[in-house]
Each structure stands twice: as structure tokens, then as C-alpha cells.
Amino acid sequence: MRRSLVAANWKMNGSREFAEAFFKALDLKGANGDVVFCPPFPYLPLVGELVESSGYDNAGLGAQNVSEQEAGAFTGEVSVAMLKDLAVRYVIVGHSERRSLYHEDSALVATKFRAAREAGLVPILCVGETLEEREASQALDVIGAQLDAVSELVGSDCWNGAVIAYEPVWAIGTGKTATPEEAQAVHEFIRSRLGAAGPQVQILYGGSVKAANAASLFEQPDIDGALVGGASLDAAEFAEICRAA
Ligand code: PEP
């Protein structure tokens, strides 16, 4: 039986004051799955402390990105060792905003995934198709290739201890959500590509998840939780999503 997982991706939002107010308002009573908070890098120590004192045993800390490099002259980058130093457990790799705005291709994403795994972090690998790709019936080919880039570099047993997030690019921050059936079809496909680890891997859906649509998505057999952007900035709404998982 897989545990549910809901991850908050605050993106480049928040402040010290915001984080403190958010955790003051957050009430996770009634939730029993895993919950992960991914604030911007500068707030990791603070959010780590707030998570610790939240009293919710299944809460963890995550980063939104990481360098594939170990250390050295890479201005502006943050290494896996630095994340470990801050008690970070999860790291998002291959978010569509990193792929499109910062030109991270699948080969680079795979090296980040490998660095995270080797350091003992849990990579949350984001995959998903654009609207054009969906309309051209290429969604599964695109997602299959994004997964293959990782397994070809890291090895076919790379999925053990990883999390996958299916995030159709056309649904991120747009208010458009895949229907539960559309999302389930892709999740089932992804699980079938993960080999022996497939039945154990948590596969999240991401793309305009809100309290109002979370329950119908989570009812699907292969949807184990969500990666939540916009709605994770509202403590009450985010807690409701966590309770639905
Ligand atoms: C995301 O950033 O991963 C995301 C899914 O954003 P939103 O929930 O705002 O669509």
C-alpha cells in the first residue's frame, strides 16, 4: 500500500514573515499522508524549523532545484551536500519552469536526479507534455522519453526511493486541470514504465490542484497525491488538499 504525499511548491514566493504566518495558520489535523514543503532556498532553514515544530510527524522539507555539480566554481548554484546539511529530504528536479525558462533538458535533469539519489535525497522528478504535444497525441511519447533519459543514465533500478510528478505543462498555473480520467491514464502509463519499482513509487499529479478538485483526482488508483503550486500558498486550502489525500 503506497502512502499519499502532497508537496507544496512555493516557487519564488514568500518571505520570512509569510512563512511564519503560514505555519501559524496551518492545521494538518485529519491528514495522515506525507507532506513536503519546498520553499525558496533562503527560507529552507526557517521552514525546516517551522516543520519541526509543527507537530505533524509526516512533514518533510524539500528544495525546488539542485545543481548536478558537486562543488566549486558554479556561481549561484546549490549542491546536494548543502541541501543535506540543511536537513532537506526531497528535491524537485525537472520542473517544467526549469525546463522551459532555464533550458534544462532531459539529459541535465537526469544528472540532477542522479546527484540527488547518490546523496540520499528523494528526487521528485517532474514530467509532462505541452498542449501542442497533447493535441498531436504525443503526450505518452514525450513523457516516456523524459523517464527514459533518467533510467538510461542512472540505471533501470533508479526509481526505487524516487517520486514522480506528472505535471501537464498546460495545466500549471493556468486554472486548467486534467480530468481525473485523463490524469489516471497517464499515471498508469508512467507506473508501467517504472519496472519492478512501479507498484511502490508515489506518483503525484500537478497542475492547478485545489481543494475543490483534489478529492476526485486522489480517488484514481494511480494518483498518490499532488505537487501543488499556487494553492500551496494558502494554509487553509493546502491543509484541505492534504486531508483529501
Ligand atoms: C507546480 O508549480 O508544480 C504547479 C503544479 O503549480 P500550480 O498548482 O499553480 O498549477
Boltz pocket constraint, residues with backbone or C-beta under 6 A from the ligand:
constraints:
  - pocket:
      binder: B
      contacts: [[A, 9], [A, 11], [A, 167], [A, 171], [A, 172], [A, 173], [A, 174], [A, 175], [A, 206], [A, 207], [A, 208], [A, 209], [A, 227], [A, 228], [A, 229], [A, 230], [A, 231]]
      max_distance: 6.0
